[in-house]
Amino acid sequence: MERKFIQSVKELPQGAQIVIYGAGGRGGHVLRSARRSKHVTVQAFLDTFKSGEFCGLPVYKVDEYWDSELAKSKPLIVIASVYHRVIASDLESADLDRVWLFIEKQEVFPLAELPPGSVVKYLNQHKILLEATRRKVKSTKGKKCWCPLLMGVYFRPTGLSLCCWMPDLVEVTKGPEESLERLDAIRKHIIAGIADGSNKFCASCPDLQWNSGKPTTKKYDWLNIDYSVKCNMNCSYCIVKHEFKACLYNARAIVEHILDNDYLEPKFNYCWGGNGEPTLNPDFGHLMERLLPRDSEGRVYTNATLYSEHIASALRRNKMEIVVSVDAGTAKTFKAIRGRDRFKSIWANIARYLKDNANRVIVKYIVTPKNLSEAEMRAFVDKCVETGVHNVLVSRDFYKKCTCEEADAVRWLSEECAEVGIHVGHVGTAVPDEKA
């Protein structure tokens, strides 16, 4: 059964006879629009719970409707309810070729339910959460841009996407092959939209870059395994903490389907991070054992509250790097930002990982109003020197606009690290030569 989204009754076939599913405010709005436009004729209402009459028209309970004379004439069914996803799923067993789903003008379209060719148009209705992007890159005549992150699969607890900023594009209700086929079809439209300028959502992403002329790969060159949901910290800047109680689909089965079939480039990258602590994910150990023998490079964003033998093994084989956010130079500030008193134990685990492979351990400092004093940052640098850290990654809370104080702190911390011989990297939203 096809699901077709509309925002106006004029998008329905002219002269159609329709039944509105939803005898409530949204259903009444569709009825009034239909009567004003005279584009379609409303015969009745359907509802999960109600029967009787609404706005002068009969209301059928859904389980009674299918035996009615009206149902035999096969009018179009237009779902006008905030619960359209559940209702459409319930109608899958009915003998319907298509249902129409009415979405209010102010609503964003659920991209996971749209045809692949319509995703770019409605992706532009979504607001990217990223603030203070590194640069703006726009395709112009004779000069195109693209995003390398689009050449993989992003696993979120709720579905599949192409990057962490993008909403779910696939709601996994079918098998791995069908889910990946849909994602690949959407990928082509999103990449084309970046090149021709119609994809406004991706237009100012810091990962966007000029196309060097290298042909787009047909296989995945990275996997972002970001469906972990359990975390043992309570970071003040985290916007996804405790948001998901469980992964809504069998993500491990899709990862293994990709590994077992011809989806990946011979050399690919993978990343664990995001919504929870990866080492607490019950699939972490099993998938690491599948990934490590491959010609792959990994990165794990871990809080290092636990020392993982799987991470240690990958570090010793020089096949992985880890990023540990510490965000403080003192235990007091650490607890204020991270919500737990784990400062000493985390540094102890960092020291163990450094012994496994010091060149592949990155300690991260996310600059926030709570930790931007020179005293705090100097204490952090001293701790890095004491522990033997070679690499520091400086970031900031990129869900908020950068202040001048934060920009100055990023610059100061970067210079302090460089002065003591620590290599400094920057997340795209925190480059030291930019000010708010």
N, C-alpha and C positions, 0 to 999 in steps of 0.2 A: 504494500500500500504506500503510495507516494504521499508525502507531506508537503504542502505548498503554503508558504507564509505570505500573508498580505497585510497591508496597512490601510487599505481602502476597499470598499465594496466594488469600486470601479475596476479593480483588478480581477474580479470574477467574470466569467463569460456573460456577455450581455444577454438579458432576457432569461437568465437561469432561474429555476425554481430552487429555493434553498431552505434548509432547516438549520436553525442556529442551536448549537449545543452550548447551553449556558443561559439559564433564565435568571440573569442577574444584571448588574450594572453594565458590564461590558457587552452582554447580549442585547440589552436595551439600546445601547449606543449603535450597534450594528443595525438593528431594526430601524432606528430613526434615520440613519444614513441611507439605508436602502429605500425608505419611503420618500426621502427628499430627492434622491438622485433618479429614482424610477429605473435604475439600471438592472436590478434584479427584484424578484418577488419572494418575500418571506412567507412560507406556508405554516410554520409552527416552530416550537422550541423543543429541544431535547434537554434532559437534565438527569444527573445521577441520582438526585434525592427528591426532586419536586415533581408534582403532577398537578393538573388543573388548568389554570389560565394565567397568562402574563402578557400585559400590554395588549389585551384584546385577542390574543392568539392562544390556541391550545398548547399545553405543555405535556409532553410524553416522558414518562420515566423510561430510561434507556432500555431496560429489559422488556418493556411492553411495546416499544416502538416497532421492533422488527416484524411483528405479526400484523401491523396496521396496514390499511389500504394505502396510506400515504407512503410508507416505506417501499411498497411494491412499485410505486412510480419512480423510485430512485432519484429523489432530489439531491442536490449537492449538500453536503454537511459542512458547515462552517463552525469551527470550534472557537468560541469567544469566552475564554476563561483563563485566569492566571495559572490554572492547573492543566494547561494544554498538553504538556508532555505526557502526563499520566493518562489523560483522556485519550490521546492519540494512541498510546500503547494499548489501552483497553480495547480500542476499536480494531486492532490488528486482526482479530479473529472474525470480524464482520466481512461480508462479501463486498468490499469497497475497493475501487481502483485508486481513489485519491480522497484525502480530506484537506480542507482549507483551514489554516490557523490564522486567526486575526490577532495582530500585535499592535498595541497602541503606539502612537507616533513617538512618544518619549522613551519607549522601551528599546533596548538593544536586542537584535536578533540572536537567538541561540545558534551559534555558528555550527555546532555539532549536528544540527538537524537540517541545515541548508544544502542544496545541491552544490557540488564543488565549484561550479562556474559562478555562483552567486556570493561566495564567501568574501572575496575582496571588497565588493560593494558594501557589505554590511559589517565587515571588519572595521571599516573606517568610522563606524558609529561608536566603537569601543574606545575608551580613553586609556592610553598607555600610562602606567603608573610611574614610569621613569621620569625623574626630574634632573635638570642640569646636565643635559647630554654633552658628550665630548665635542661633537662637531655636527654640522648639518651637511649632508651630502645629497645632492639631487641629480637625477639623470637629466641630461640635456641632449640636444641633437648631436649625435656623433660621440657622445660620452655617457656611458651607462654605468650603473652601480648595481651591487647585489650584496647579499649577506651570506657568508659561509656557514653560519649556524643553521641555515635552512636545509642543509644537506644531511640531516639526520632525523632522529626521532626523539621527542621530548616526552617522557613518561611522567604524568602527574597523577595524583591519587584518584582524580575524577575522570581522566580520559587521556587521549593522546593529542599532542600539539607539535609545533616546530621549534618553539623557543620559550623561555620562561616568561617573557612579557606578553605572549600571545594567549588568548583564551583557548579553551579546549576546542579542537577541530573535529575530533572523533569521539563519540560516546560509544564505548566498546560494548556493543550488544550482540555482535556476531563473532566469528572466529578470527584468529590472528591474520589470516591472509586477506579476508574482506576488509578488516579494519585498516591494514596497511595499504591496501589498494585505494581506499578513500583518501587516506593521508597523502599518498603520492599524487593523486589527481588534484588535490587542493594545492599542494606544493607548486605545481606547474603554474597555476593561476597567480599565486602570491609572488613568485619570482618574476613572472611577466609583468605584474602590476608595479613592482619596484622599477623595472626597466622602463616602462612607458609612463610612469608618474601617477598612475591611478591608485596605487597603494599608499595612501596618506598615513596609515597607521605605522608603517615601518620607516617612514621618510626621515625621521630624525634619530633613529636608534644609534647608539655609539658604536655598534658592531658593523654598521653599514660601511662599505668600502667601494672604491672604484673597481670596476671589473677589469682585470688585467688581460682579458681575452682568453683566459683559460676556460676550456669547455666545461660546462656543468656536468658533474658526474651523475651517472644513472643509479649508482649504488650509494648506500649510506656510508659516510665517513666518520660519523660519531653517534653515540648513544648517550643521552642524558637521563640517567636512571634516578628520577626525582620523585619517586612515589613512597618514600619513607614517611611515616606519620607519627612515630613515637619520638619524643625528645625528653631528655632529662635536665634541660636548662630552661630558663624563663627570660630570654633576652628582651630588653626594653624596646629595641628597634625592630623586632620581628613582627611581621604583619600576618604570618600564617600560623602562629603558635596555637596549638590545640584546635585548629580549624577542622581537621579531618580526623575521624575516629578510626577509619579503616580505608584501605584502597578498595574502590568500588568494582574492580574487575581483576582478572587474573593476569597481572602485569608480568609476572615471571614467565608465564606461558608464551607471551608475545616476545619477550627477550630471547627465550630459548628457541622460538620459531625463527627469529632472525639469525641466531647463531647457527642453527642447524640447516639453514637454506642459503641460497645465493643472494643475500641482501647486502652484504658488507663489502667495502673495498678491502683489498688484501691487507692493507695497513690502516687501522681505524683508531679512533679515540673514544674513550668513554668517561663519564663523569658521574659521581654519586654526590648528592647534596640536596639542599633546599628545604623541603617541608618538614624534615625531622632529622634525627641523627642516624646516618647510614649504618653504623655498626650495630644499631639496635634493630635494624630491619631483619626479619627472619630469613629473607632470601639473600642477605649480603654474602654470607660464607659460601653458599652453594654457587651463586653466580660468579663470585670472584674465582672460584676453582675452575669455572668454565672459561672465564675471560683471560686468566693469567697465561695459559699455554698458547694463546693466540698472539699474532704479531700486532699487538695493540699497546697504546699508551693510555694510562689511566690517571684520573685526578679524583681525590676524595676530599670533600669539605667535611671535616670532622671537628667536634669540640674537644676531642682528646681526653674526655673524662674516662674513657676506657682505652687500654692498650690492646690493639687488635693484631693477632698473629698473621691474619691475612694481609693486612696493610704492611706489617713488618716484612713479610716474605716478598711482597711486591717491591718494596723499597730496596731490599737487599739485591734483588734481581734488576734493579734500575728500570723498572717498568711502570713506575707510578710516582706521582708527587702528591703531597697532601697539603692542605691549607687549613690552618688552625687559627680561628679568631680568638685573640686574647683581649684586645681592646682596652687594656689598662696596664699601668706600671705598678699598681699597689693592690693588695687584697681588698681593701675597702671599696675602691672604685670598681674593681672587678665585680664584686657582689652587687653594687648598685646598678650596674649595666646588665650583667648576665643573670642576676636573680638567684645565684647559688654561691655558696662559699667553697669553691673548688680551685682557687687560684694556685695553691701549692701543688695539688695533685696533678693538675693539668700541665704545669711546668715540668713536673717529674716525668710525665709521659712524653712531653716534647723532647726532653733530654734523651729518653730511650729511643725515640724515633730518629733523633739526630745521629745516634750511634749506628743505626741501621743504614742511613744514607743522608748525610748532612746537606748534600747539594739538592735533595728533592723534598726538603721540608721548608714550607713557607709559613711564617707567622704573620698573621693579619691584624691590622689595627684599623678599626672603623671609627673615624673621628665623629664624635657627637658633642653636644654642649656639656656633657658630663665629664669628658676626658680630654679636653683640648688645652688644658693648662700646660705651660712649659715644664713645670715640675713633674706632672704626671707622665708626660711624654718622655722626659729625660729618664725617669725611673724605668720606663718600658725599654728604652734603648740600652740602659745599663743591664737590665735583666737579659736582654738578647745577647749582649757581649758575654756576660757571665755564663750563659748556658751554651754558647757556641753557635748561635743562629747565623746562617749565611744569607738568608733571604727574608725580606719583609715586604708585604703587600699592603699598601695604604689605600683605604677606601673611605667612604663617608655614607651617611644615611641617605641613600639616593631616592627614597620615597618623599623626601622633603627638599625644598629649594636650598641651595648652598648659601650660607651667610659669608660675609667677609671674614669673620672670625674663624670659621671652619676652613676657608680657603687658605688663610694665613697659617693655620695649624698644620694642614696638609703639607704646605711648603716647608715649614720649620722642621717637622718630623722627618721629611724626606732628606733634608740637608743634614740633620743630625745623624741619621743612619749612614748616609754616604760618607760622612766625615770619619766614622769608625770602621769603614770598610765593609759595611753590610750592603748587599745589592738591594735596590729598591724598585718595586714595580707598583703600578697604579691601576686600580679599576677605572674603567672609562669615564666614570662620573666624578673622578677625583684626581685630575691631572694638576700638577703643582703650578703650572703657568697660567691657569685660569682663575679669575676672580668672579664673584657673583655680580 
